[in-house]
């Protein structure tokens, strides 16, 4: 805790791709070729409409002599990591590192996070049978409204099937269990809401 508050990043386990550990100073220094790949990955993803898979293929072809990360999805974790801006997170707090040089600017990092979120929402919406998935938020607590299918069953017989949207803080909790719903906003019929 004390080191973190002083801005000293403690490398947990394996050193982040793009850096190497200087044990004498307990600092991260740039791994020349890897740091170039990191900078290219962020800048390319921020400026081009490209999937993670295509980004990985592009970098593999461009840097054939450099060891890349193990697979395409490892690049998603790389792109989410603020360490490349010279910051790190500790107990949910973003801290400026005094022993880690930045590879990219924080503005580029924010552009990449926005692009990742937009692509995630697009994939979720495109793969969902519900038109409004990822587009609505609860006015009471700010959580996402999600869709859920329900079947009304009585005496072991299914009577009817219906779909509805509800706040995640209500719809994922069962009132019959000890975990009470954290929001009491209304659920809405998917048929009515999508029509509206």
Phi, psi and omega in degrees: 000315182296317179298316181298318180295335177275000179085017181263112181284125176261116185291109181276106180074232184289139179295138179302141176306134181102349181232164169225153186267127172266102186293332181293320182256357184055039180240157172267137174239164184285132168271111196311300184290318181296320180294329176293320177297316180301311180300318180295320180299311180295312183295321180292314182294327180288330188256346183233148176279093189220139176284164178299320180298315179292325177298315180298315180297319180298314182289326178297321180286323183285329182237067186293338183264358181259136177287117178271177174294168190298324182204176183299319184292338177294337177289332175298314179297321178299313183292340179271350188273118181286353182303331183288351175262359184088015177239158173217160179258140177220115181052043177081359181255137178272123186237137176285122182280136177264351184236023179224118177284141179285144175260328180229164176280154181294331178296321177294319178302315180295321176300318180294319180297320179297315180296320179297316180295318180296318180292324179295317179295319179298315180296318181296315182292319182293330183267359184258142176282358181258124188295329189260010180302129178080003184250345186243147179228148182289131181285344182269317185239351177087358180286165179288144170271130181236164180260149179214139177264141179226148175238126179277117182241134178224126182055037177080000181251130178282122183266312177203160182243136178214159180239144179211159174256145177204162177296136181300331181282355173247314192288337182270355177255140180262123182298338182281346181264171182289338177281102182282153178299143183265359177213144182247020178294158188287152167267152182229144175300131179297320181299314181292313186293318179293325177293321179295000000 
